[in-house]
C-alpha cells in the first residue's frame, strides 16, 4: 500500500510541475491599439524613404570615400618616402592568416612540381604579409627551380636580411653560393 501511495504522490507532483512549466512558456497576450480610421500604408518599394538626405538616384557611398592622397608638401618634406606616385588608391591589407594559407597552397604546388603556381602563391603571401621570411625563402627556392637566377638570388638575400640565423639560413647561403658559381658560367657562355 505504501508503494502505491508513493507512486501516486510522485505522479501528482510531476503533473503539478508540468502544469507550471506549460503556464510559464505561454507568451503574454498583448493588445496593440489600431486606428481604424488611418489610411493604409502606401507602396514605397520603388522609392523607399532615406535617412541620409541623399537625393534619389545618387549613390550614398560617395559620402564614405576616404581621401588617401598625400598632403601638398609631403614630397618636399619626405623625399625618402618615394611612394611611386600613380593613381593607385588601393592597398592590400595586412593579413597574416591569408599569407599563411597562401604559403600552404604554394607548398602544395611545389610538391606537384607546378612552380609557376607556387611562385604566384608565395608572391601573394608577401602581398598580405610583407617581409615574411618563410614565403621569401620558398619563393627563392621556386624561382631557382624555374631558372630565374636573378629573382632567386634577390629573394635568398632578402631572406638572409630578414633572418640571418633563421631555420633556412644555411640552405640560403648554400644556394647563393651555387647561384654565384652558375652566374659566371652563364655569362661566359652568353658572350660566345
N, C-alpha and C positions, 0 to 999 in steps of 0.2 A: 504494500500500500504506500509506503514512504517513497518508493521509487517512482510510482505513478504520479504522486503529488509533486515531486521534484521536477519530473518531466513536464507536467502541466504548468508549473510555475515558470520554468525555463521558456516554454513555448509562448506564454503570455508576455513575458519580458521581451522576447525577440519581436513579437508583433507590436508591442508598445514602442520600442526603439525604431522599428521600421516605419511606423506612422509618423514619428517625429522627423526622421530623415526625409520622407516624402514631403512633409509640410514645409521643411526648410528649403527644398530645392525649387519649389514653385515660385516663379517671379511675381513680384507685386504687380497688381493691376493699376495702370496709370491711365488717367483720362486726360487727353490733351484737348483743350478747348479749341474748337474750329469756328471761324467766322463764316457762316453760310452765305453771307452777302458779298464776300470778297470775290473778285473776278478770278477765273482760272489762270494759272501761270502761262505766259506766252512761250512759244518755242524759240529758244535763243541758240540753237545749235549752229546756225550759220554765223552768228557774231556773238560769241559768249562775252559776258562782262569782263573787263580787265581792271586789275587793281594797280597796275604800274603806270597808268597815264600815257601809254604809248598808242598812237593812232592805229586804227585797224589797217592791216596790210604791211605794217612796218615791223621789222624784227626787233625783239627786245634784247637779243644777245649783243647788239652793238653797245648797249649800256654797260656790259660787264667785261668788255675787252680791256686788257691791261697794256699800258704803254711800256714797252720794253726797250725803247730807243735810249741811247746814252745821252747824258746832258751835253749841251752845246760845246763846252770847253773840255770835255773829257779826253779827247785825243791829245790835246796840248798838255794837260795835267798828268796824263798817264801814258806816255809814248810806248812804254814796255808792254802794255796790255795786248796790243796787236790782235784784236778780235776778228780780223779778217774781213770786216765790212760786210757787204752783201745785204740782200733783202730778207734774210732768213729770220723769222720771228719765233722759230721753234727750237726746242732743245729736248734731248732725251732725258727723262727724269732718272735720278739715281735709284736703281732697283737691284740690290744685290741678290735677291731671290731669283729674279728673272735671269740675271747673269749666271748664277749657279746652274740653273736649268739649261741655259744655252751651252755651258761647258759640258754638261752631261750628254746633251744631244750631239755635240761636237765629238766627244769621245766615242759615242756610238758609231758615227760616220767614219772615224779614224779606224776603228776595228774592222769595218767593212771596206776599207781602202778607198773610200769616197772622200778624198782630201779636199776637193773644191767645196763640198757641202760643209765639211768640218771647219774650213777656213772661214766660211761665211758665218757659222755659228760662233766661233771664237771672236770674230770681229764684232758681232752683235753683242756678245757678252761684255766686250770692252767699251761698247757704247753705253751700256747700262751701269757698268762699274769700271770707270777708267782706272788704269794702273793696277789692275788685278794681276797678281803675279802668276797664278796658275794659268789663266787664259792667255797671258802674254807668252809664257813658255810653250804652251801647247800650240799656239798659233805659229811660233817659230818652228816647232817640230813639223807641223803640217806643211808650212811653206818650204821647208827643207826637202820634204818628200816630193813636192811638186817641181823642185828645181829652181825655185825663186831664192837664189843665194842672197841677194841684197836684202830682201824682206826678212829672210830667216836671220841674217846677221843682225839687222836692226832690232828685231824682237828678242834675240838672245841677249844682246847688250842692254836692252830695256829691262829685261828680267833681272839681270845682274845689278842694275841700278836700283831696282825695287827691293830685291832680297839678295844681297851679295853672298850671304851664307845660308840661303834657303835650301829647301829639300832638293831642288833641281839645279843648284848652283854648279855642282861638279859636272853634271851632264851638259849644262850650258857652256861651260868653259871648254870641255872636250869637243863639243860640236863647233864652237867658234874656231878652235884650232884646226879642225878638219876643213872648215869652210875657208880659212886663210890659206891652207895648203892647196885647195881646189882653185882658188881665185887666181894665183899666178899661172897655173897650168891652163886655165880657161883663157886668160888674157894673151898668153903666148900663142895659143892655137888660133885665137881670133886675129892676131897680127899677120899670120901666114897667109 
